[in-house]
Amino acid sequence: MKHWHIDQVAWDRFDPSKLDRDVIPLVKAAAMVERNGDDYALYLTSVFHDDPDFQLAARHWAVEEVQHGDALGRWAMLADPGWDFEQAFARYRAGYRIDVKADASIRGSRTGELIARCMVETGTSSYYSALGEATAEPVLKEVCRLIAADEYRHFKLFYDHMKRYLAREKLSFPQRLRVAAGRIGESEDDELAFAFHCGNEDEAARYEHDRCIAQYMGRAMGYYRFHHIERGMGMIFKSVGLEPRGRLSRLAARGAWRLLAWRRDRYRAALSKAGAGDAAAPRAAAA
């Protein structure tokens, strides 16, 4: 059951005078990734084909994910009235598909699959928290707050099922850590890069992964602050079986913050070198 409905958002409070132009391309891309939740639900129910409890949970999860995409897409059309969400999403679906009939997890086990889902929900809850806190536009702030709360609940959903499967499959700590690290590394794959392309570039433009991921990440990373990384690291630690709050978690968060700043600057440099100029440069993050 949904915890909120798209029609409950105060759309009439949209204030174009408070728009941050750099956030619009990010919202367009995120709308398509979220809206694609139906395919991920098909994949999950296929992998967990003999677990009706989890299948039901996955279907409910997908309903909320699709609503996230619809809400973000609606906001993006307010921010850019000439943009057509449905048309952009159709392009995305035509060019990016996952195997919805997989009979086994690509992570090697069901526990691994659920750890990977925890990583995704960790990233999205942190990301929408960061965007919501950074924007002054009241409707986007509300939408991001609602989505971030959903994503945190989704983390708990997948974590609870992961604990159930861990008791059966007995994945070792190194195995759990490897799955988590691998899924975090996939944040730069085609899913987001192609969504950025479909949402922000002309249909005649050739898709180039490196350019699109730099455009996306160079902007997105500028909105994070240290407390978002610190909270996310605690969730990662919890997922792999480590103490989520403590000296090791704090050290890992500081290291992740430095890595994020380095990657952000690397992406910005790549955009500048490619001649993207000020139009593609996001705001600087506070140290």
N, C-alpha and C positions, 0 to 999 in steps of 0.2 A: 504494500500500500504506500502511495506517495505521502511524503511528509509536507508537501506544499503543492500548489497547482499554479501553472503558468499564468492563469487569469488573476491570481491573487497579487501578482507583482504590480506595483504602482507605475504602470507604463506612462501615465499622464504626467509624471514628474520628470520625464526626460528633459535634460537641460543641455542643449548643444553648445552653450557658452562655456561649459566645463569639460568639454571633450579634450582628451589627450590623443592627438592624431596617431601617435605611435602604438597605442593600444588597439586600435581598430583592426589592423591586419592580424593581430594575435587572436582576437575574438573570432574573426572570420574563420581562421584555421581551426581553432578549438571547437567551434560549433560543428564542424563536419566530423571531427574525430569523435566527439561525444554522441552525435546523431547516429553514428555507425554502431552503436551498442547492440542493435538487433543481431548483427552478424556475430559478435562476440558471444552473445547468449546462445546462439545456435552451436557455435564451437564448443562452449562449455557444457551444454546439455548433451552434446555428442560424446565428449570425453568422459563425462560422468553419467553415462547412459543407464546405469543400474542404480543410481542414487536419486530417487524421486524427491527427497527433501532438499538436496542441493539444487536439483533442476528447478524446483519451484523458486528457491531463493535467487537463482541466476536470472530467471524470467522477471521477477520483481525488480531486481537490480537493473536489468536492461530498460524497463519502463522508465525508471528514474534517469538513466543515462540519456535516453532519447529526449526526455523533457529538457535536460541540460542543453542538448544541442539546439532544440527548438527555441529555448529562451535566449541563448547566446545569438542564434541566427536572427531572431526578432530584434534584439538590441542592435546588431550590426546593420540591419536595414534601416533602423532609425538614424544611426550615426552616418550611414552612407546610403541615402535614399535610392541611388541608382544601382545598388547591388541587389542581385537576385539570389537568395540563399538556396532555393530549390534547384535552380539551374547549376549553381556551383557545386552543390552536393551530388547532383547527378553526374557531373564530370568526375568527382572524386570516387564515387562508387564504380564508375566505369573503368577507372584506372588502378584502383587499389582494392584488392579482395583478399580475404583470408580463407583458409580451408575450413569451411563450416561443417564438414562431414568427417573430421579427423576422429579416429577411433582410439587415439591415445594422445596424451599431452606431449607437446614439443619440448617440454621441460624434463621429460624422462620419467615422471611419476606424478600422481595426483597431488601429493604434498608439494612437489616443486611447482606445479601449476598454481596452487593456491598461494604459495610464497610470492610468485611472480605477480599475481593479482594484488597482493598486499603492497608490493613495490609501486604498482601503478596508482593505487589509491593514496599511498603516501605522497607521491609526486603531485597528484591532482589536488589533494586537499591543501598542500603547501602552496601550490601555484595560484589557486583561486583565492586563498587567503592573502597572498602577496598582491594580486591584482586589485582585490577589493579594498585593501588598505591604501593602495597607492592612488586609486582614481578618486577624483572629486565629483564625477558624474553620478548623481544619486541612484539612478536605475541600475547602472552597472554595478555599483557598490552593493545594492540589495541582491541582485542576481548572483554575484560572486559569493556573497555571504551564505545564501541558501545552498548553492552548489557545494561550497567548501564543507558545510555541515553534512550534506549527503555523503560526500566522499569520505569523510571521517567515519561515518556509520558503515559505509561499504568496506572500509578497512577492517573494522571489527567483524563484519559478516564473514569476510574471507579468512580472517585470522582464526575465528572460532572453528570454521570447517577445517582449516589447516591443522589445528591442534588435534582434531578428531582423526584425520588421516595420518598424522605423524605418529600417533600411538600404534597404528597398524604397520606403516611402512618403515619406520625407524630410520629416517634419513639422518645421517651423521651431521655434525655441525659444519665440517668443510663442504659437504654437499649442499646444505642449505645456504651457506655463504656464497657458494659458486653460483647458484641459481639467482640469488638476490643481486649480486654484482653484475651478472650477465643481463638481467632485465633492466637494471638502471642504465647500463651501457647502450641499450636499444632505444633510448630516448632520442637518439640522433638518426634513427632509421627513416625509411620512406614514409611511415605513417604521418608524421607531422610535416615533413618537408613537402610531400605531395599535397597535403591539405593546404599548406601555405600557397603553393603554386596554383591550385584550383581556386582558392579564395581570393587571390590578389593579383594574379598575372593573366594577361590576355590569353584566350584560347589558342591563338597563333604562336604564342611563345613556346619555345622548347623547354621541357622540364629538365632542370639541372639540379641534382640533389645538393651538391655542395653550396651552390648559390642560395637555394631556398632554405636550407637548414641554417645557414649563416644569417639570413634575413630574419628567420624566426628566433633563433637562440640569441642573437645579438640584441634583439629587443627584449625578449622575455626575461633574460637573466638580469637585466637592469632593474627589475621590480622587486627582486628578492632582497630581504634584509636578514641579518644573522639569525634573528629569532625564528624565522621560518625554517632555516637550515637546521637549527638546533632541535626544533620540535620534530622535524622530519627524520633526523638521525635517531632520535629516541624510538620512533615507530619502526625504523629499519632494524635497530638492535632488538626490539621486542620480537620482530618477525623471525629472526634467525636464532633466537634463544639466548640473547645476551641481556644484561641488566640495562633497561632503557634510560636510566638516570644514574649518572655516576661519572667518575673521572675519565674513564675510557670513552664514554659517549661524548663528553664535552670536548675531549681532544680530537675525536673523529669529526665532530661538527666544525671545529676550527679549521681542520685540514680540508674539509669539504667546502667551507666558505672561501678559503684561499684558492682552491681548485676552480670554483665557480667564477671567481673574479678573473683568474687567468684565462679561462675559456671565453668568458664574456669579452675580454679585451682582444683575444685572438680573433673572434668572430668579427668584431668591429674593425679590426685592422684589415681583415680580408675584404670586408665590404668597401672600406676606404680605398684599398688597392684596386678593387674592381671598378672604381669610379662611382660607387653608390652615393657617396657624398653625404651631406647633411640630411637629405630626405630619408635615408635609411638608418641614421644613427640614433639610437635610443638614449634616454637620459642616463646619467651616470648614477651608479649605486653608491650609497654612503658606505664607508668602510666600517 
